[in-house]
């Protein structure tokens, strides 16, 4: 016992001495800055978009609003089964977004994330919630950015407020609510959908895994993607319940699924991957056939279903009104270059993409 007590005293004494010694001589040998000369931050660093709520009748609407009030507003509609967390997957270019003056607003859809599930709600109800948020924020005109399954909602939003839409941007977006759509397969029952989709909602990593995608070069991208799946199917106590995802999967088969886009005159920008097997280039053709004012339609060779993230930098430029310019990496610097001055084979996008190549 005496020996143990002596050892404890020795350890206690050493603990009092080590911090002072470490200040004088760091173990790694690196010189430390003078604490008196440090100018530490006064505010908080950004760690993700704040989620706001708005009550409408007996229902709470959840949304994010990222940007300044004077910026151009963009309504961001994520892919099928995604939550507000999906927007974070684009924030690897947050600096560029802010430089271009873009404000992103996204409204969580029925049953995903914190939004309560109501099986009686459809496309029109979501549009109503989006417009309620925009009116609440005092936003009159806005661009629309839709990813994958979000394209179904984008068409209805544009049709409901055509005079307020600045432009429409579709990244690997479905055409299932356009008048030019292929007739959907409505033979699958709700029970069949439930059995098929429960495997994904019970394990979001399978819903959001993107093996082989170039976006995996972005530090933390895959982890944030998994976080979106977790928020979608668990954060509000859903416990992996596939009901909301099943409902969304079957909406295209309901009456009124096709949007009346005849009054939409805003320019449309389309971004698809030639190698995408989930939403194919055929969907892009249907968007082209549906809208008379397609300003851009690009099918990127070799790109799959994450094409919208790989070319998010270009989408940002287009949404900001610079569709006549291309984002390229030239001489180690990311530049906006007039379209007719881009050389064949020039590296597209942020220089970070070039640096990430194996």
C-alpha positions in Angstrom: 0.0 0.0 0.0 2.8 2.4 0.8 4.4 1.8 -2.6 1.2 2.5 -4.4 0.6 5.7 -2.5 4.0 6.9 -3.4 3.5 6.1 -7.1 0.2 8.0 -7.0 1.9 11.0 -5.5 4.6 10.9 -8.2 2.0 10.7 -11.0 0.1 13.6 -9.4 3.3 15.7 -9.3 4.2 14.9 -12.9 0.7 15.9 -14.1 1.3 19.3 -12.6 4.6 19.8 -14.3 4.0 18.4 -17.8 1.8 21.2 -19.2 4.3 23.8 -18.3 7.1 21.8 -19.8 5.1 21.2 -23.0 4.7 24.9 -23.5 8.4 25.3 -23.5 9.4 22.3 -25.5 6.7 20.6 -27.6 7.3 16.9 -28.1 7.0 17.2 -31.9 9.7 20.0 -31.9 7.4 22.4 -33.7 7.5 26.1 -32.6 4.2 27.3 -31.2 2.9 30.8 -31.9 2.9 33.4 -29.1 -0.6 33.2 -27.5 -0.6 37.0 -27.1 -0.1 37.4 -30.9 -3.0 35.0 -31.9 -6.2 36.6 -33.2 -8.8 34.0 -32.5 -12.2 33.9 -34.1 -15.1 35.8 -32.7 -18.0 34.0 -34.4 -19.0 30.4 -35.1 -17.7 28.5 -38.0 -20.3 27.0 -40.4 -21.1 23.3 -39.6 -24.3 22.9 -41.6 -27.5 24.6 -42.6 -29.9 25.6 -39.8 -33.3 24.0 -40.1 -36.3 26.4 -39.6 -39.9 25.6 -39.2 -43.1 27.3 -40.3 -46.6 26.3 -39.1 -49.3 26.1 -41.8 -52.7 25.0 -40.5 -52.2 21.8 -38.5 -48.8 21.0 -40.2 -45.3 22.1 -39.5 -43.1 22.8 -42.6 -39.3 22.4 -42.2 -36.9 24.3 -44.4 -33.4 25.7 -44.8 -32.5 29.2 -46.0 -28.8 29.6 -46.8 -27.5 32.9 -48.2 -28.1 36.6 -48.0 -31.5 38.3 -48.5 -30.2 40.2 -51.5 -28.9 37.0 -53.2 -30.7 35.3 -56.1 -33.0 32.7 -54.5 -32.8 29.0 -55.6 -35.4 26.4 -54.6 -33.4 23.2 -54.1 -35.3 20.0 -54.5 -33.3 16.9 -53.6 -33.7 13.4 -55.0 -36.2 10.8 -54.1 -36.3 9.9 -50.4 -33.9 12.7 -49.4 -34.1 15.1 -46.5 -32.8 18.7 -46.0 -29.4 17.2 -45.4 -29.0 16.5 -49.1 -28.2 20.1 -49.7 -25.0 19.7 -47.6 -23.7 17.5 -50.4 -23.3 20.5 -52.6 -21.6 22.7 -50.0 -18.1 21.6 -51.0 -18.5 24.7 -53.3 -20.0 26.9 -50.6 -17.4 29.6 -51.2 -18.2 29.7 -54.9 -22.0 29.8 -54.2 -21.5 32.8 -52.0 -19.2 34.5 -54.4 -21.9 34.1 -57.1 -24.6 35.5 -54.8 -26.9 32.5 -54.6 -29.3 31.9 -51.7 -30.6 28.3 -51.4 -34.0 27.5 -49.9 -35.1 23.9 -49.6 -38.3 22.6 -48.1 -38.4 19.1 -46.6 -40.9 16.7 -48.3 -43.8 14.7 -46.8 -42.6 12.0 -44.4 -38.8 12.6 -44.7 -36.6 14.0 -42.0 -38.7 16.0 -39.5 -41.7 16.4 -41.8 -44.6 14.3 -40.5 -46.0 11.8 -43.0 -49.5 12.2 -44.3 -50.5 9.7 -47.0 -53.1 12.1 -48.4 -50.6 14.6 -49.6 -49.2 14.8 -53.1 -47.3 17.1 -55.5 -49.7 20.0 -55.2 -49.4 20.0 -51.4 -45.6 20.1 -51.5 -45.8 23.1 -54.0 -48.2 24.8 -51.6 -45.7 24.4 -48.8 -42.8 25.7 -50.9 -44.7 28.8 -51.9 -45.7 29.4 -48.3 -42.1 29.3 -47.2 -41.1 31.7 -50.1 -43.9 34.1 -49.2 -42.9 33.9 -45.5 -39.3 34.8 -46.5 -40.4 37.6 -48.8 -39.0 35.9 -51.9 -40.8 36.8 -55.1 -38.7 35.3 -58.0 -36.6 32.2 -57.8 -34.7 29.6 -59.8 -35.5 25.9 -59.4 -32.8 23.2 -59.0 -34.0 19.6 -59.0 -32.0 16.4 -58.5 -33.1 13.0 -59.6 -36.6 12.3 -58.2 -36.9 15.9 -57.3 -37.6 16.6 -60.9 -41.2 15.4 -60.5 -41.9 18.2 -58.0 -40.0 20.8 -60.0 -42.3 20.5 -62.9 -45.3 21.1 -60.6 -43.7 24.1 -58.9 -42.8 25.7 -62.2 -46.4 25.1 -63.4 -47.9 26.7 -60.3 -45.9 29.9 -60.4 -44.5 30.3 -63.9 -44.2 34.1 -63.7 -42.0 33.8 -60.6 -39.5 31.3 -62.0 -36.2 32.7 -63.2 -34.8 29.4 -64.6 -35.1 25.7 -64.2 -32.1 23.4 -63.6 -32.5 19.6 -63.7 -29.6 17.4 -62.7 -30.2 13.7 -63.6 -33.8 14.6 -62.9 -36.8 12.3 -63.7 -39.4 13.3 -66.3 -42.2 11.3 -64.7 -44.6 14.3 -64.3 -44.0 15.9 -67.7 -46.6 15.6 -70.5 -43.8 14.0 -72.6 -43.1 11.2 -70.0 -43.1 7.5 -70.6 -46.2 6.0 -69.1 -45.2 4.8 -65.6 -45.4 1.2 -64.6 -48.3 1.2 -62.1 -48.6 -2.5 -61.7 -46.6 -2.8 -58.5 -48.7 -2.8 -55.3 -48.0 -0.8 -52.1 -47.0 -4.1 -50.5 -44.6 -4.9 -53.2 -43.0 -1.4 -52.9 -42.8 -1.8 -49.2 -40.9 -5.1 -49.4 -38.6 -3.7 -52.0 -37.8 -0.4 -50.3 -37.6 -1.5 -46.7 -34.1 -2.9 -47.3 -32.9 0.6 -48.1 -34.8 2.5 -45.4 -33.5 0.1 -42.8 -29.9 0.5 -44.0 -29.4 4.1 -45.4 -25.9 3.2 -46.4 -27.3 1.1 -49.2 -29.6 4.0 -50.3 -26.8 6.5 -50.5 -23.6 4.5 -51.3 -21.9 5.7 -54.5 -19.0 3.3 -55.1 -16.7 4.4 -57.9 -18.1 7.9 -58.2 -15.7 10.8 -58.7 -17.5 12.7 -55.9 -15.8 10.4 -53.4 -12.7 12.6 -53.9 -14.5 15.3 -51.8 -13.5 14.9 -48.2 -16.5 13.8 -46.1 -18.9 13.6 -49.0 -19.9 10.0 -48.5 -20.3 10.4 -44.7 -22.7 13.4 -45.3 -24.6 11.3 -47.8 -25.1 8.6 -45.2 -26.2 11.4 -42.8 -28.9 12.4 -45.3 -30.3 8.9 -45.4 -30.2 8.7 -41.6 -32.1 12.0 -41.3 -34.6 10.9 -43.9 -35.6 7.6 -42.4 -34.9 8.0 -38.6 -34.6 11.5 -37.2 -38.3 11.9 -36.5 -38.8 8.5 -35.0 -39.6 6.7 -38.4 -37.3 3.8 -37.4 -36.7 3.0 -41.0 -40.4 2.9 -41.9 -40.6 2.9 -45.7 -44.2 4.3 -45.9 -43.1 7.8 -47.0 -40.7 6.4 -49.7 -43.4 4.0 -50.9 -45.9 6.9 -51.1 -43.5 9.1 -53.1 -42.6 6.2 -55.4 -46.3 5.8 -56.3 -47.3 9.5 -56.7 -46.6 9.4 -60.5 -49.5 6.9 -60.8 -52.1 9.1 -59.2 -54.6 11.4 -60.9 -53.1 14.8 -61.6 -49.6 13.6 -61.6 -48.8 15.3 -65.0 -48.1 19.0 -64.6 -49.5 21.5 -66.9 -46.4 23.3 -67.9 -47.9 25.1 -70.9 -47.4 28.5 -69.2 -43.7 28.0 -68.3 -41.4 30.2 -70.3 -38.3 30.2 -68.1 -35.1 28.8 -69.6 -34.3 25.2 -68.8 -30.8 23.8 -68.1 -30.3 20.0 -68.2 -27.3 18.0 -66.9 -27.2 14.3 -67.3 -24.7 11.4 -67.4 -24.3 9.2 -70.4 -23.5 6.3 -68.2 -26.4 6.9 -65.7 -28.5 3.7 -65.4 -30.9 5.1 -62.8 -32.1 8.2 -64.7 -31.1 7.9 -68.3 -30.4 10.4 -71.0 -33.9 9.4 -72.3 -35.3 11.5 -69.4 -33.3 14.5 -70.7 -34.9 14.0 -74.1 -38.3 14.2 -72.5 -37.4 17.4 -70.8 -36.2 18.8 -74.1 -39.4 17.8 -75.8 -41.6 19.3 -73.0 -40.1 22.8 -72.8 -39.7 25.2 -75.7 -36.9 27.2 -74.1 -34.1 24.7 -73.3 -30.9 26.8 -72.9 -28.6 23.9 -72.2 -28.7 20.2 -72.5 -25.5 18.3 -71.6 -24.9 14.6 -71.4 -21.5 14.2 -69.8 -19.6 11.1 -71.2 -18.8 8.5 -68.6 -20.8 10.2 -65.9 -23.3 8.3 -63.7 -26.0 9.3 -61.3 -23.8 11.7 -59.3 -23.3 13.9 -62.4 -25.0 16.9 -60.7 -22.5 16.9 -57.9 -19.5 16.4 -60.1 -20.6 19.4 -62.2 -22.2 21.4 -59.4 -19.7 24.3 -60.0 -21.1 24.7 -63.5 -24.7 24.5 -62.2 -23.9 27.3 -59.8 -22.6 29.5 -62.5 -25.7 28.8 -64.7 -28.1 29.5 -61.8 -26.3 32.8 -61.2 -27.0 33.8 -64.8 -23.6 32.9 -66.3 -24.8 30.2 -68.6 -22.7 31.8 -71.4 -19.5 30.9 -69.4 -17.9 27.6 -68.5 -16.1 26.8 -65.3 -12.6 25.4 -66.1 -9.3 24.8 -64.4 -6.7 26.7 -66.4 -3.1 27.0 -65.4 -4.0 25.9 -61.9 -6.7 28.5 -61.3 -10.5 28.0 -61.5 -11.9 30.4 -64.0 -15.2 31.4 -65.7 -14.4 31.4 -69.4 -16.7 32.4 -72.3 -18.1 29.2 -73.8 -16.6 29.9 -77.2 -13.1 30.1 -75.6 -13.0 26.7 -74.0 -10.5 24.5 -75.6 -11.4 20.9 -76.5 -10.4 18.6 -73.6 -9.9 21.4 -71.2 -10.4 20.4 -67.5 -13.9 21.2 -66.4 -14.9 22.5 -63.0 -13.0 23.5 -59.9 -9.2 22.8 -60.0 -9.8 20.5 -57.0 -11.3 18.0 -59.5 -8.0 18.0 -61.5 -6.0 17.6 -58.3 -8.1 14.7 -57.3 -7.4 12.7 -60.4 -5.4 9.5 -59.8 
